[in-house]
Amino acid sequence: MKQMFLFLAILVVSSTAGAGGKMPEPKVVKINERVYALLGPLGQPSAHNQGYMVNSTVIIGDRGVILVDSGGTDEVGNQIARVIARITPKPVTHVINTHHHGDHTLGNVVFKGAEILSSEQCRALVEKTGMDWVRIMESMIGHKLPHTRPVPASLTFAEDSSAERSLQGVRVLLWVPRGSHTPGDMMVYLPDDKILIGGDILVNTIIPNMRDGNVRNWIAALAKVQDFDAVTIVPGHGPLMTKPDVARLQRIMADFYAGVEAGYKKGLSDSEVRATLDLDAWKGLKEYEVTMGSNINRAYLEVEAANF
């Protein structure tokens, strides 16, 4: 897995090296008086975007801020901190990580003194792979990150569980589904605001990355998402979503998995399966050419294991 990450990093940086660029500004969307979505650029980490390519959510509580997903480097984390300071003078007292991937967790180091929350598996994976993610980000953005280091959660939640907490006077439901996009996903639901923050189980206008995923669990999680009384949904990447957007994502993922499974049962290899799939629903999504092949391979391996 480490070798695959490093190969991807080298592949991408070779096409972006020298692009240069200053830290982008997120698109700040005020959802209500206390919740703001910071929508980062779409795409792979690069010299152009300086590793900023993730959505974060700012929840303003009584005396402090709850931040969901802190960005992919200390530099990105500092950019997010600057944006938060323009929204509210209150300090960040809690950081929630939706999963362990570096673009969502490596900014934790900026928010010193904040309590960090995640799933149990997320914490374990941050501890195991965090420095690998630092090296990947360095390779992809083209410079060293001497002040970036992984900081795992101090408060964790078990897989397949839901827990309600009051953080800074805000009611927060923390849902840990069975591993979907990663083995350690967690979603954040604000019942009083009817807002769901999905991490990378939910992405919009960009292809979901299944490399570390369990596709069948992911499809089941997307079905359960639609049971939440959510008016606004913040995905891990891309524009804000609604429940019909989630339904569409679930449908195309279910059709995709069924197509891979049908091809496997006919005795086809993964490369042969690709030629049988109807991928029209995927072709308009960003990163299709980069990600679709590995998604087919990942789903094929999952089908193969399930039918062994």
C-alpha positions as CSV (number, residue, x, y, z in Angstrom):
1,M,0.0,0.0,0.0
2,K,2.8,2.4,0.9
3,Q,4.5,1.7,-2.5
4,M,1.3,2.4,-4.3
5,F,0.9,5.8,-2.5
6,L,4.4,6.8,-3.4
7,F,4.0,5.7,-7.0
8,L,0.8,7.9,-7.2
9,A,2.7,10.8,-5.6
10,I,5.5,10.5,-8.1
11,L,3.1,10.2,-11.0
12,V,1.2,13.3,-10.1
13,V,4.1,15.5,-9.1
14,S,5.8,14.7,-12.4
15,S,2.9,16.4,-14.2
16,T,2.7,19.3,-11.8
17,A,6.2,20.1,-10.8
18,G,7.1,23.7,-11.5
19,A,3.5,24.8,-11.7
20,G,4.0,27.0,-8.7
21,G,1.2,29.0,-6.9
22,K,0.2,30.5,-3.7
23,M,-2.1,29.0,-1.2
24,P,-5.7,29.2,-2.6
25,E,-8.6,30.7,-0.7
26,P,-11.5,28.4,0.0
27,K,-15.0,29.3,-1.1
28,V,-16.7,30.3,2.2
29,V,-20.4,29.3,2.3
30,K,-22.5,30.5,5.2
31,I,-25.0,27.7,5.8
32,N,-26.6,29.4,8.9
33,E,-25.5,31.7,11.7
34,R,-23.2,29.2,13.3
35,V,-22.1,26.8,10.5
36,Y,-19.9,27.7,7.5
37,A,-18.5,25.4,4.8
38,L,-15.0,26.1,3.6
39,L,-15.0,24.5,0.1
40,G,-11.4,23.9,-1.1
41,P,-10.3,23.5,-4.7
42,L,-10.9,20.2,-6.6
43,G,-8.1,18.0,-7.7
44,Q,-5.0,16.2,-6.6
45,P,-2.5,17.9,-4.3
46,S,0.0,19.9,-6.4
47,A,2.4,22.7,-6.5
48,H,-0.4,24.8,-7.9
49,N,-2.8,24.3,-5.0
50,Q,-0.1,23.8,-2.3
51,G,-2.0,20.7,-1.0
52,Y,-5.2,22.5,-0.4
53,M,-8.0,20.4,-2.0
54,V,-10.4,19.5,0.8
55,N,-13.6,20.8,2.3
56,S,-13.7,21.8,6.0
57,T,-16.7,22.8,8.1
58,V,-16.6,25.5,10.8
59,I,-19.2,25.2,13.6
60,I,-19.3,28.1,16.0
61,G,-20.2,27.2,19.6
62,D,-20.7,29.0,22.8
63,R,-17.0,29.8,23.5
64,G,-15.2,28.0,20.7
65,V,-15.2,26.5,17.2
66,I,-15.6,22.9,16.2
67,L,-13.6,22.3,13.0
68,V,-14.4,19.3,10.8
69,D,-11.3,18.3,8.8
70,S,-8.1,20.4,9.2
71,G,-6.4,20.2,5.8
72,G,-3.4,18.4,4.3
73,T,-0.4,20.3,5.7
74,D,0.4,22.7,8.5
75,E,0.4,25.4,5.8
76,V,-3.2,24.5,4.8
77,G,-4.2,24.3,8.4
78,N,-2.8,27.8,8.9
79,Q,-4.8,29.0,5.9
80,I,-8.0,27.5,7.4
81,A,-7.2,29.1,10.7
82,R,-6.9,32.5,9.0
83,V,-10.2,32.1,7.3
84,I,-11.8,31.0,10.6
85,A,-10.4,34.2,12.3
86,R,-12.2,36.3,9.7
87,I,-15.5,34.5,10.6
88,T,-15.2,34.6,14.4
89,P,-12.7,35.6,17.1
90,K,-13.5,32.4,19.0
91,P,-10.7,29.8,19.2
92,V,-10.8,26.3,17.7
93,T,-11.4,24.0,20.7
94,H,-12.3,20.8,18.9
95,V,-11.2,19.2,15.6
96,I,-13.1,16.3,14.1
97,N,-11.4,14.1,11.5
98,T,-13.7,12.2,9.2
99,H,-11.0,9.7,8.2
100,H,-7.2,9.3,8.2
101,H,-6.2,10.5,4.8
102,G,-3.6,13.2,5.0
103,D,-5.5,15.8,3.2
104,H,-8.1,15.7,6.0
105,T,-5.8,15.3,9.1
106,L,-2.3,16.8,8.7
107,G,-3.6,20.3,9.6
108,N,-4.4,19.0,13.1
109,V,-0.9,20.1,14.2
110,V,-1.9,23.8,13.8
111,F,-4.7,23.7,16.3
112,K,-2.7,23.2,19.5
113,G,-4.8,22.6,22.6
114,A,-7.9,21.5,20.6
115,E,-9.4,18.2,21.5
116,I,-9.3,15.9,18.4
117,L,-12.0,13.4,17.7
118,S,-12.1,10.5,15.2
119,S,-13.1,6.9,14.9
120,E,-10.9,4.3,16.6
121,Q,-9.6,3.0,13.2
122,C,-8.9,6.5,12.0
123,R,-6.7,7.2,15.0
124,A,-4.8,3.9,14.5
125,L,-4.3,4.7,10.8
126,V,-3.1,8.2,11.5
127,E,-0.5,6.7,13.9
128,K,0.5,4.0,11.4
129,T,0.5,6.0,8.1
130,G,0.7,9.7,9.1
131,M,4.4,10.2,8.3
132,D,3.9,8.4,4.9
133,W,1.2,11.0,4.2
134,V,3.6,13.8,5.0
135,R,6.1,12.4,2.5
136,I,3.4,12.0,-0.1
137,M,2.2,15.6,0.4
138,E,5.8,16.8,0.1
139,S,6.3,14.9,-3.1
140,M,3.1,16.1,-4.6
141,I,3.4,19.8,-3.7
142,G,7.1,20.0,-4.4
143,H,8.6,21.2,-1.1
144,K,9.4,20.0,2.3
145,L,7.0,20.3,5.3
146,P,9.2,20.5,8.4
147,H,6.3,21.7,10.6
148,T,3.8,19.1,9.5
149,R,3.4,16.0,11.6
150,P,0.5,13.6,12.3
151,V,-1.5,14.3,15.4
152,P,-4.0,11.6,16.2
153,A,-7.3,11.9,18.1
154,S,-7.5,11.8,21.9
155,L,-11.2,10.9,21.8
156,T,-12.3,8.0,19.6
157,F,-15.5,6.1,18.7
158,A,-16.0,2.5,17.7
159,E,-16.9,1.2,14.3
160,D,-20.6,0.8,13.6
161,S,-21.7,3.1,16.4
162,S,-23.4,6.5,16.9
163,A,-22.7,8.8,19.8
164,E,-24.3,12.1,20.6
165,R,-22.2,14.8,22.3
166,S,-22.7,18.5,23.2
167,L,-19.6,20.4,22.0
168,Q,-19.5,24.1,22.9
169,G,-23.3,23.9,23.4
170,V,-23.8,22.4,19.9
171,R,-25.6,19.0,19.6
172,V,-23.4,16.8,17.5
173,L,-24.1,13.2,16.4
174,L,-21.0,11.2,15.5
175,W,-21.8,8.3,13.3
176,V,-19.1,5.7,12.5
177,P,-20.4,3.4,9.7
178,R,-18.7,0.2,8.7
179,G,-15.5,1.1,6.8
180,S,-16.6,2.6,3.4
181,H,-14.2,5.1,1.8
182,T,-11.6,4.0,4.4
183,P,-11.7,1.5,7.3
184,G,-12.1,4.5,9.7
185,D,-14.8,6.8,8.4
186,M,-16.9,9.1,10.6
187,M,-19.8,11.4,9.7
188,V,-21.0,14.4,11.7
189,Y,-24.7,15.2,11.9
190,L,-26.0,18.4,13.5
191,P,-29.7,17.6,14.2
192,D,-30.7,21.1,15.3
193,D,-29.2,22.5,12.0
194,K,-30.2,19.6,9.7
195,I,-26.7,19.5,8.4
196,L,-24.7,16.4,7.6
197,I,-20.9,16.5,7.1
198,G,-19.9,13.4,5.2
199,G,-16.1,13.3,4.7
200,D,-15.1,11.4,1.6
201,I,-18.0,8.9,1.7
202,L,-19.7,11.9,0.0
203,V,-18.1,13.7,-2.9
204,N,-19.6,15.9,-5.5
205,T,-18.6,16.5,-9.2
206,I,-15.4,14.5,-8.6
207,I,-15.1,10.8,-8.8
208,P,-15.0,8.9,-5.5
209,N,-11.7,7.2,-4.7
210,M,-12.2,3.6,-3.8
211,R,-8.5,2.7,-3.3
212,D,-8.8,2.1,0.4
213,G,-12.5,1.4,0.4
214,N,-15.1,-1.3,0.9
215,V,-17.5,-0.6,-1.9
216,R,-20.4,-2.7,-0.6
217,N,-20.2,-1.1,2.8
218,W,-20.0,2.3,1.1
219,I,-23.2,1.7,-0.9
220,A,-24.9,0.7,2.3
221,A,-23.7,3.8,4.1
222,L,-25.0,6.0,1.3
223,A,-28.4,4.4,1.8
224,K,-28.4,5.2,5.5
225,V,-27.3,8.8,4.8
226,Q,-30.7,9.3,3.1
227,D,-32.4,8.5,6.4
228,F,-31.0,11.6,8.1
229,D,-33.2,14.6,8.2
230,A,-30.5,16.7,6.5
231,V,-31.3,19.7,4.3
232,T,-27.6,20.6,3.6
233,I,-24.8,18.0,3.1
234,V,-21.1,19.0,3.2
235,P,-19.1,16.5,1.1
236,G,-15.4,15.9,1.6
237,H,-14.7,17.4,-1.9
238,G,-16.8,19.4,-4.2
239,P,-19.9,21.7,-3.9
240,L,-22.6,21.3,-1.2
241,M,-25.1,18.4,-1.7
242,T,-28.7,17.5,-1.1
243,K,-30.3,14.1,-0.5
244,P,-31.1,13.7,-4.2
245,D,-27.4,14.1,-4.9
246,V,-26.6,11.3,-2.4
247,A,-29.3,9.1,-4.0
248,R,-27.7,9.5,-7.4
249,L,-24.2,8.7,-6.0
250,Q,-25.5,5.6,-4.4
251,R,-27.3,4.5,-7.5
252,I,-24.3,4.9,-9.8
253,M,-22.0,3.1,-7.3
254,A,-24.5,0.3,-6.9
255,D,-24.8,-0.1,-10.6
256,F,-21.0,0.0,-11.0
257,Y,-20.5,-2.7,-8.3
258,A,-23.2,-4.9,-9.9
259,G,-21.5,-4.6,-13.3
260,V,-18.1,-5.6,-11.9
261,E,-19.7,-8.5,-10.1
262,A,-21.6,-9.7,-13.2
263,G,-18.3,-9.6,-15.2
264,Y,-16.4,-11.5,-12.6
265,K,-19.1,-14.2,-12.5
266,K,-18.7,-14.6,-16.3
267,G,-15.0,-15.4,-15.7
268,L,-13.7,-12.1,-17.0
269,S,-10.5,-10.4,-15.8
270,D,-10.7,-6.9,-14.3
271,S,-9.4,-5.4,-17.6
272,E,-12.0,-7.4,-19.5
273,V,-14.7,-6.3,-17.1
274,R,-13.9,-2.6,-17.9
275,A,-15.0,-3.1,-21.5
276,T,-18.4,-4.4,-20.3
277,L,-19.2,-1.5,-17.9
278,D,-21.5,1.4,-18.7
279,L,-19.4,4.3,-17.4
280,D,-21.3,7.2,-18.9
281,A,-22.5,8.4,-15.5
282,W,-18.8,8.7,-14.4
283,K,-17.2,10.2,-17.4
284,G,-18.2,13.8,-16.6
285,L,-16.7,13.7,-13.1
286,K,-13.3,15.3,-12.3
287,E,-10.4,12.9,-12.0
288,Y,-12.1,10.2,-14.1
289,E,-9.0,9.4,-16.1
290,V,-6.8,9.3,-12.9
291,T,-9.1,7.2,-10.7
292,M,-11.5,5.0,-12.6
293,G,-9.1,2.3,-13.5
294,S,-8.0,1.8,-9.9
295,N,-11.7,1.9,-8.8
296,I,-12.5,-1.0,-11.2
297,N,-9.5,-3.0,-9.9
298,R,-10.5,-2.3,-6.2
299,A,-14.1,-3.4,-6.8
300,Y,-13.0,-6.5,-8.7
301,L,-10.7,-7.6,-5.9
302,E,-13.6,-7.1,-3.4
303,V,-15.9,-9.1,-5.6
304,E,-13.3,-11.8,-5.9
305,A,-12.8,-12.0,-2.2
306,A,-16.6,-12.2,-1.6
307,N,-16.9,-15.1,-4.0
308,F,-13.8,-17.0,-2.9
